[in-house]
């Protein structure tokens, strides 16, 4: 089980238009702020879909594990992603 001390997270944002954005970071709060406030640091996808809110985060062992988990989540259907969000809220 990865620990929060590993420093790497995969995260999901809910955009203002209801879409979901998945990424990796070492600081989810900073990254969410960048998506919401910065035209230079936020992703192109989220720039036109502000505001975004952090709805999921998962600690990973290292950057490689975070990127692999990001790819797994991105490959899920929207309904599977929503189930992932629901299951994380009910724990």
Secondary structure, 3 states (H helix, E strand, C coil): CCCHHHCEEEEEEECCCCCEEEEEECCHHHHHHHHHHCCCCCCHHHHCCCCCEEEEEEEECCHHHHHHHHHHHHHCCHHHHHHHHHHHHCC
